[in-house]
Amino acid sequence: MSSLYKFACFDCFVSFNRPAFKKGNNYTAWLAESELEYVCPNCGKTLAFMGRNFRSPKRTAESKWLASKLLWEAGFRYVGSGGHESETLPETPASARAFIKFTKHHAQKVGAVKNWR
Ligand SMILES: [Zn+2]
């Protein structure tokens, strides 16, 4: 099993596989926050911890990146093994905004609410 997690830059539209634990690893797919922080090698911003199952959209897929940013800011992480019964996270900004507004409980709403700046 991979011990790496996904960290993203919403300005550069890139993500990186990096370890999340200072020491060792428990291989959880449900990790909501990382112990370690990284900065984007392109722009120097602190990368957003996305969870283990984030699939990086293509760099040209701006609306998917924006949807992921909105979800991340609202506390959603790409956690789990796909085995939960909550809805799949949306991939467009408009559906993400509605989803965030109306989804109070979700298996992937596990992280802190944050602001990407
Ligand atoms: Zn960047």
Backbone and ligand atoms as CSV (ligand in chain L), in Angstrom:
chain,resi,resn,atom,element,x,y,z
A,1,MET,N,N,0.834,-1.210,0.000
A,1,MET,CA,C,0.000,0.000,0.000
A,1,MET,C,C,0.865,1.256,0.000
A,2,SER,N,N,0.457,2.224,-0.733
A,2,SER,CA,C,1.229,3.461,-0.775
A,2,SER,C,C,1.088,4.228,0.534
A,3,SER,N,N,2.172,4.812,0.971
A,3,SER,CA,C,2.125,5.619,2.195
A,3,SER,C,C,2.063,7.095,1.847
A,4,LEU,N,N,1.772,7.398,0.600
A,4,LEU,CA,C,1.760,8.792,0.174
A,4,LEU,C,C,0.343,9.333,0.051
A,5,TYR,N,N,0.234,10.647,0.272
A,5,TYR,CA,C,-1.055,11.329,0.206
A,5,TYR,C,C,-0.958,12.462,-0.808
A,6,LYS,N,N,-2.115,13.003,-1.178
A,6,LYS,CA,C,-2.138,14.042,-2.211
A,6,LYS,C,C,-2.180,15.439,-1.605
A,7,PHE,N,N,-1.317,16.279,-2.105
A,7,PHE,CA,C,-1.249,17.686,-1.703
A,7,PHE,C,C,-1.368,18.512,-2.974
A,8,ALA,N,N,-2.224,19.536,-2.950
A,8,ALA,CA,C,-2.501,20.268,-4.193
A,8,ALA,C,C,-2.252,21.762,-4.051
A,9,CYS,N,N,-1.930,22.375,-5.182
A,9,CYS,CA,C,-1.890,23.830,-5.281
A,9,CYS,C,C,-3.014,24.252,-6.215
A,10,PHE,N,N,-3.966,25.028,-5.672
A,10,PHE,CA,C,-5.126,25.456,-6.458
A,10,PHE,C,C,-4.808,26.639,-7.358
A,11,ASP,N,N,-3.632,27.211,-7.224
A,11,ASP,CA,C,-3.234,28.289,-8.137
A,11,ASP,C,C,-2.505,27.737,-9.355
A,12,CYS,N,N,-1.682,26.730,-9.118
A,12,CYS,CA,C,-0.882,26.168,-10.213
A,12,CYS,C,C,-1.550,24.957,-10.859
A,13,PHE,N,N,-2.646,24.451,-10.223
A,13,PHE,CA,C,-3.345,23.272,-10.742
A,13,PHE,C,C,-2.424,22.059,-10.832
A,14,VAL,N,N,-1.735,21.816,-9.748
A,14,VAL,CA,C,-0.868,20.637,-9.689
A,14,VAL,C,C,-1.060,19.956,-8.339
A,15,SER,N,N,-0.775,18.650,-8.303
A,15,SER,CA,C,-0.789,17.961,-7.018
A,15,SER,C,C,0.444,17.076,-6.922
A,16,PHE,N,N,0.783,16.758,-5.672
A,16,PHE,CA,C,2.004,16.016,-5.398
A,16,PHE,C,C,1.708,14.898,-4.419
A,17,ASN,N,N,2.414,13.799,-4.560
A,17,ASN,CA,C,2.329,12.688,-3.617
A,17,ASN,C,C,3.408,12.862,-2.569
A,18,ARG,N,N,2.966,13.011,-1.317
A,18,ARG,CA,C,3.940,13.236,-0.241
A,18,ARG,C,C,3.500,12.476,1.003
A,19,PRO,N,N,4.456,12.134,1.892
A,19,PRO,CA,C,4.069,11.536,3.179
A,19,PRO,C,C,3.308,12.550,4.029
A,20,ALA,N,N,2.445,12.063,4.918
A,20,ALA,CA,C,1.644,12.954,5.763
A,20,ALA,C,C,2.048,12.883,7.228
A,21,PHE,N,N,2.796,11.845,7.588
A,21,PHE,CA,C,3.137,11.653,8.997
A,21,PHE,C,C,4.605,11.975,9.259
A,22,LYS,N,N,4.854,12.599,10.435
A,22,LYS,CA,C,6.225,12.900,10.824
A,22,LYS,C,C,7.016,11.610,11.015
A,23,LYS,N,N,6.328,10.626,11.586
A,23,LYS,CA,C,6.999,9.370,11.901
A,23,LYS,C,C,6.092,8.222,11.502
A,24,GLY,N,N,6.618,7.298,10.745
A,24,GLY,CA,C,5.854,6.106,10.406
A,24,GLY,C,C,4.624,6.419,9.578
A,25,ASN,N,N,3.694,5.493,9.575
A,25,ASN,CA,C,2.493,5.651,8.763
A,25,ASN,C,C,1.505,4.597,9.204
A,26,ASN,N,N,0.231,4.990,9.282
A,26,ASN,CA,C,-0.745,3.953,9.603
A,26,ASN,C,C,-1.581,3.566,8.379
A,27,TYR,N,N,-1.209,4.103,7.239
A,27,TYR,CA,C,-1.824,3.721,5.958
A,27,TYR,C,C,-3.311,4.003,5.873
A,28,THR,N,N,-3.815,4.879,6.744
A,28,THR,CA,C,-5.258,5.099,6.704
A,28,THR,C,C,-5.685,5.863,5.456
A,29,ALA,N,N,-6.796,5.445,4.889
A,29,ALA,CA,C,-7.371,6.163,3.753
A,29,ALA,C,C,-8.275,7.287,4.226
A,30,TRP,N,N,-8.447,7.392,5.554
A,30,TRP,CA,C,-9.401,8.356,6.111
A,30,TRP,C,C,-8.738,9.562,6.742
A,31,LEU,N,N,-7.455,9.721,6.523
A,31,LEU,CA,C,-6.748,10.844,7.131
A,31,LEU,C,C,-7.318,12.175,6.631
A,32,ALA,N,N,-7.702,13.050,7.593
A,32,ALA,CA,C,-8.359,14.316,7.239
A,32,ALA,C,C,-7.395,15.488,7.198
A,33,GLU,N,N,-6.345,15.417,8.002
A,33,GLU,CA,C,-5.354,16.496,8.024
A,33,GLU,C,C,-3.967,15.861,8.090
A,34,SER,N,N,-3.023,16.526,7.484
A,34,SER,CA,C,-1.654,16.021,7.471
A,34,SER,C,C,-0.853,16.593,8.632
A,35,GLU,N,N,0.062,15.807,9.154
A,35,GLU,CA,C,0.992,16.332,10.166
A,35,GLU,C,C,2.074,17.192,9.511
A,36,LEU,N,N,2.349,16.898,8.288
A,36,LEU,CA,C,3.413,17.602,7.571
A,36,LEU,C,C,2.843,18.606,6.591
A,37,GLU,N,N,3.565,19.694,6.396
A,37,GLU,CA,C,3.164,20.702,5.406
A,37,GLU,C,C,4.224,20.798,4.327
A,38,TYR,N,N,3.763,21.140,3.149
A,38,TYR,CA,C,4.686,21.320,2.027
A,38,TYR,C,C,4.325,22.606,1.302
A,39,VAL,N,N,5.297,23.166,0.633
A,39,VAL,CA,C,4.994,24.338,-0.184
A,39,VAL,C,C,5.101,23.964,-1.654
A,40,CYS,N,N,4.322,24.683,-2.436
A,40,CYS,CA,C,4.313,24.462,-3.878
A,40,CYS,C,C,5.677,24.865,-4.452
A,41,PRO,N,N,6.309,23.972,-5.191
A,41,PRO,CA,C,7.614,24.306,-5.778
A,41,PRO,C,C,7.508,25.389,-6.861
A,42,ASN,N,N,6.300,25.614,-7.362
A,42,ASN,CA,C,6.125,26.644,-8.403
A,42,ASN,C,C,5.911,28.029,-7.813
A,43,CYS,N,N,4.991,28.118,-6.803
A,43,CYS,CA,C,4.599,29.445,-6.333
A,43,CYS,C,C,4.901,29.685,-4.853
A,44,GLY,N,N,5.285,28.652,-4.111
A,44,GLY,CA,C,5.669,28.840,-2.717
A,44,GLY,C,C,4.526,28.842,-1.719
A,45,LYS,N,N,3.277,28.663,-2.180
A,45,LYS,CA,C,2.153,28.591,-1.247
A,45,LYS,C,C,2.140,27.244,-0.534
A,46,THR,N,N,1.550,27.247,0.679
A,46,THR,CA,C,1.383,25.983,1.391
A,46,THR,C,C,0.367,25.123,0.651
A,47,LEU,N,N,0.745,23.897,0.366
A,47,LEU,CA,C,-0.144,23.015,-0.388
A,47,LEU,C,C,-1.335,22.580,0.454
A,48,ALA,N,N,-2.450,22.368,-0.200
A,48,ALA,CA,C,-3.660,21.877,0.464
A,48,ALA,C,C,-3.585,20.358,0.586
A,49,PHE,N,N,-3.861,19.856,1.790
A,49,PHE,CA,C,-3.921,18.405,1.966
A,49,PHE,C,C,-5.272,17.900,1.450
A,50,MET,N,N,-5.233,17.017,0.493
A,50,MET,CA,C,-6.458,16.601,-0.190
A,50,MET,C,C,-7.001,15.259,0.270
A,51,GLY,N,N,-6.189,14.492,0.986
A,51,GLY,CA,C,-6.581,13.123,1.308
A,51,GLY,C,C,-5.894,12.169,0.350
A,52,ARG,N,N,-6.094,10.912,0.566
A,52,ARG,CA,C,-5.321,9.958,-0.218
A,52,ARG,C,C,-5.885,9.701,-1.609
A,53,ASN,N,N,-7.201,9.902,-1.768
A,53,ASN,CA,C,-7.818,9.470,-3.027
A,53,ASN,C,C,-8.096,10.576,-4.022
A,54,PHE,N,N,-7.510,11.736,-3.791
A,54,PHE,CA,C,-7.703,12.823,-4.753
A,54,PHE,C,C,-7.084,12.445,-6.089
A,55,ARG,N,N,-7.851,12.660,-7.152
A,55,ARG,CA,C,-7.296,12.449,-8.495
A,55,ARG,C,C,-7.122,13.811,-9.141
A,56,SER,N,N,-5.907,14.148,-9.394
A,56,SER,CA,C,-5.580,15.453,-9.926
A,56,SER,C,C,-6.218,15.646,-11.307
A,57,PRO,N,N,-7.050,16.696,-11.453
A,57,PRO,CA,C,-7.582,16.973,-12.793
A,57,PRO,C,C,-6.445,17.423,-13.718
A,58,LYS,N,N,-6.695,17.381,-15.003
A,58,LYS,CA,C,-5.709,17.927,-15.939
A,58,LYS,C,C,-5.501,19.403,-15.645
A,59,ARG,N,N,-4.325,19.888,-15.971
A,59,ARG,CA,C,-4.012,21.285,-15.671
A,59,ARG,C,C,-4.962,22.242,-16.411
A,60,THR,N,N,-5.516,21.797,-17.518
A,60,THR,CA,C,-6.425,22.645,-18.298
A,60,THR,C,C,-7.873,22.567,-17.805
A,61,ALA,N,N,-8.154,21.622,-16.890
A,61,ALA,CA,C,-9.533,21.428,-16.421
A,61,ALA,C,C,-9.818,22.386,-15.264
A,62,GLU,N,N,-9.838,23.676,-15.570
A,62,GLU,CA,C,-9.968,24.705,-14.533
A,62,GLU,C,C,-11.196,24.539,-13.662
A,63,SER,N,N,-12.344,24.184,-14.261
A,63,SER,CA,C,-13.562,24.117,-13.450
A,63,SER,C,C,-13.495,22.959,-12.459
A,64,LYS,N,N,-12.867,21.859,-12.836
A,64,LYS,CA,C,-12.692,20.761,-11.877
A,64,LYS,C,C,-11.795,21.187,-10.723
A,65,TRP,N,N,-10.752,21.949,-11.042
A,65,TRP,CA,C,-9.864,22.442,-9.981
A,65,TRP,C,C,-10.612,23.395,-9.047
A,66,LEU,N,N,-11.443,24.250,-9.634
A,66,LEU,CA,C,-12.204,25.194,-8.809
A,66,LEU,C,C,-13.201,24.445,-7.917
A,67,ALA,N,N,-13.845,23.422,-8.465
A,67,ALA,CA,C,-14.769,22.613,-7.661
A,67,ALA,C,C,-14.027,21.962,-6.496
A,68,SER,N,N,-12.854,21.422,-6.770
A,68,SER,CA,C,-12.056,20.787,-5.709
A,68,SER,C,C,-11.638,21.792,-4.645
A,69,LYS,N,N,-11.315,23.009,-5.077
A,69,LYS,CA,C,-10.930,24.047,-4.125
A,69,LYS,C,C,-12.099,24.399,-3.212
A,70,LEU,N,N,-13.279,24.593,-3.793
A,70,LEU,CA,C,-14.470,24.926,-3.004
A,70,LEU,C,C,-14.767,23.820,-1.989
A,71,LEU,N,N,-14.667,22.585,-2.429
A,71,LEU,CA,C,-14.935,21.449,-1.542
A,71,LEU,C,C,-13.892,21.375,-0.427
A,72,TRP,N,N,-12.641,21.592,-0.801
A,72,TRP,CA,C,-11.559,21.575,0.202
A,72,TRP,C,C,-11.776,22.680,1.235
A,73,GLU,N,N,-12.129,23.863,0.775
A,73,GLU,CA,C,-12.352,24.983,1.696
A,73,GLU,C,C,-13.504,24.692,2.655
A,74,ALA,N,N,-14.479,23.923,2.189
A,74,ALA,CA,C,-15.653,23.599,3.013
A,74,ALA,C,C,-15.410,22.391,3.917
A,75,GLY,N,N,-14.219,21.811,3.866
A,75,GLY,CA,C,-13.885,20.715,4.774
A,75,GLY,C,C,-13.992,19.317,4.181
A,76,PHE,N,N,-14.264,19.244,2.886
A,76,PHE,CA,C,-14.318,17.918,2.258
A,76,PHE,C,C,-12.901,17.471,1.901
A,77,ARG,N,N,-12.627,16.201,2.143
A,77,ARG,CA,C,-11.341,15.628,1.757
A,77,ARG,C,C,-11.610,14.371,0.944
A,78,TYR,N,N,-10.630,14.018,0.140
A,78,TYR,CA,C,-10.795,12.840,-0.717
A,78,TYR,C,C,-10.314,11.624,0.059
A,79,VAL,N,N,-11.129,11.263,1.044
A,79,VAL,CA,C,-10.770,10.177,1.946
A,79,VAL,C,C,-11.645,8.960,1.674
A,80,GLY,N,N,-11.249,7.863,2.289
A,80,GLY,CA,C,-12.046,6.659,2.208
A,80,GLY,C,C,-11.606,5.770,1.072
A,81,SER,N,N,-12.182,4.610,1.047
A,81,SER,CA,C,-11.784,3.618,0.058
A,81,SER,C,C,-12.848,3.457,-1.010
A,82,GLY,N,N,-13.846,4.341,-0.989
A,82,GLY,CA,C,-14.935,4.214,-1.949
A,82,GLY,C,C,-16.062,3.364,-1.401
A,83,GLY,N,N,-15.916,2.901,-0.170
A,83,GLY,CA,C,-16.892,1.980,0.403
A,83,GLY,C,C,-18.042,2.638,1.151
A,84,HIS,N,N,-18.014,3.966,1.271
A,84,HIS,CA,C,-19.089,4.620,2.016
A,84,HIS,C,C,-20.275,4.913,1.102
A,85,GLU,N,N,-21.401,5.267,1.712
A,85,GLU,CA,C,-22.627,5.431,0.918
A,85,GLU,C,C,-22.948,6.874,0.592
A,86,SER,N,N,-22.082,7.802,1.002
A,86,SER,CA,C,-22.336,9.201,0.689
A,86,SER,C,C,-22.118,9.452,-0.806
A,87,GLU,N,N,-22.774,10.506,-1.257
A,87,GLU,CA,C,-22.694,10.888,-2.668
A,87,GLU,C,C,-21.266,11.180,-3.137
A,88,THR,N,N,-21.019,10.962,-4.400
A,88,THR,CA,C,-19.734,11.310,-4.999
A,88,THR,C,C,-19.576,12.832,-5.012
A,89,LEU,N,N,-18.381,13.313,-4.774
A,89,LEU,CA,C,-18.161,14.752,-4.768
A,89,LEU,C,C,-18.300,15.331,-6.180
A,90,PRO,N,N,-18.959,16.491,-6.295
A,90,PRO,CA,C,-19.197,17.090,-7.614
A,90,PRO,C,C,-17.920,17.630,-8.256
A,91,GLU,N,N,-17.972,17.824,-9.563
A,91,GLU,CA,C,-16.769,18.242,-10.299
A,91,GLU,C,C,-16.923,19.561,-11.036
A,92,THR,N,N,-18.041,20.255,-10.809
A,92,THR,CA,C,-18.155,21.594,-11.402
A,92,THR,C,C,-18.377,22.594,-10.264
A,93,PRO,N,N,-17.934,23.846,-10.441
A,93,PRO,CA,C,-18.082,24.841,-9.381
A,93,PRO,C,C,-19.537,25.056,-8.976
A,94,ALA,N,N,-20.454,25.112,-9.938
A,94,ALA,CA,C,-21.860,25.364,-9.611
A,94,ALA,C,C,-22.436,24.224,-8.783
A,95,SER,N,N,-22.168,22.991,-9.195
A,95,SER,CA,C,-22.703,21.867,-8.423
A,95,SER,C,C,-21.989,21.757,-7.078
A,96,ALA,N,N,-20.719,22.131,-7.025
A,96,ALA,CA,C,-19.995,22.101,-5.745
A,96,ALA,C,C,-20.604,23.101,-4.769
A,97,ARG,N,N,-20.936,24.306,-5.253
A,97,ARG,CA,C,-21.529,25.329,-4.375
A,97,ARG,C,C,-22.855,24.849,-3.788
A,98,ALA,N,N,-23.698,24.265,-4.633
A,98,ALA,CA,C,-24.989,23.755,-4.161
A,98,ALA,C,C,-24.785,22.593,-3.199
A,99,PHE,N,N,-23.868,21.723,-3.557
A,99,PHE,CA,C,-23.561,20.541,-2.747
A,99,PHE,C,C,-23.104,20.948,-1.346
A,100,ILE,N,N,-22.207,21.934,-1.290
A,100,ILE,CA,C,-21.681,22.418,-0.010
A,100,ILE,C,C,-22.805,23.020,0.834
A,101,LYS,N,N,-23.677,23.757,0.169
A,101,LYS,CA,C,-24.772,24.423,0.866
A,101,LYS,C,C,-25.759,23.421,1.477
A,102,PHE,N,N,-26.040,22.365,0.737
A,102,PHE,CA,C,-27.111,21.467,1.157
A,102,PHE,C,C,-26.640,20.165,1.808
A,103,THR,N,N,-25.336,19.900,1.759
A,103,THR,CA,C,-24.840,18.652,2.338
A,103,THR,C,C,-24.242,18.925,3.711
A,104,LYS,N,N,-25.009,18.637,4.741
A,104,LYS,CA,C,-24.536,18.900,6.098
A,104,LYS,C,C,-23.709,17.735,6.623
A,105,HIS,N,N,-24.090,16.535,6.239
A,105,HIS,CA,C,-23.349,15.360,6.700
A,105,HIS,C,C,-22.897,14.552,5.502
A,106,HIS,N,N,-21.632,14.202,5.502
A,106,HIS,CA,C,-21.079,13.451,4.392
A,106,HIS,C,C,-19.844,12.713,4.908
A,107,ALA,N,N,-19.656,11.500,4.413
A,107,ALA,CA,C,-18.529,10.684,4.882
A,107,ALA,C,C,-17.186,11.359,4.620
A,108,GLN,N,N,-17.160,12.249,3.619
A,108,GLN,CA,C,-15.889,12.889,3.273
A,108,GLN,C,C,-15.748,14.303,3.845
A,109,LYS,N,N,-16.749,14.727,4.617
A,109,LYS,CA,C,-16.655,16.043,5.248
A,109,LYS,C,C,-15.968,15.851,6.592
A,110,VAL,N,N,-14.674,15.765,6.560
A,110,VAL,CA,C,-13.918,15.358,7.750
A,110,VAL,C,C,-12.846,16.377,8.143
A,111,GLY,N,N,-12.589,17.334,7.280
A,111,GLY,CA,C,-11.493,18.260,7.537
A,111,GLY,C,C,-11.962,19.594,8.081
A,112,ALA,N,N,-10.994,20.427,8.392
A,112,ALA,CA,C,-11.311,21.771,8.871
A,112,ALA,C,C,-11.722,22.655,7.696
A,113,VAL,N,N,-12.592,23.625,8.000
A,113,VAL,CA,C,-12.952,24.637,6.993
A,113,VAL,C,C,-11.775,25.591,6.874
A,114,LYS,N,N,-11.353,25.854,5.646
A,114,LYS,CA,C,-10.147,26.654,5.436
A,114,LYS,C,C,-10.356,27.649,4.315
A,115,ASN,N,N,-9.410,28.557,4.234
A,115,ASN,CA,C,-9.424,29.505,3.116
A,115,ASN,C,C,-8.143,29.355,2.309
A,116,TRP,N,N,-8.312,29.135,1.039
A,116,TRP,CA,C,-7.131,29.095,0.174
A,116,TRP,C,C,-6.753,30.528,-0.159
A,117,ARG,N,N,-5.535,30.937,0.118
A,117,ARG,CA,C,-5.120,32.278,-0.261
A,117,ARG,C,C,-3.744,32.274,-0.894
L,1,ZN,ZN,ZN,1.516,26.732,-6.757
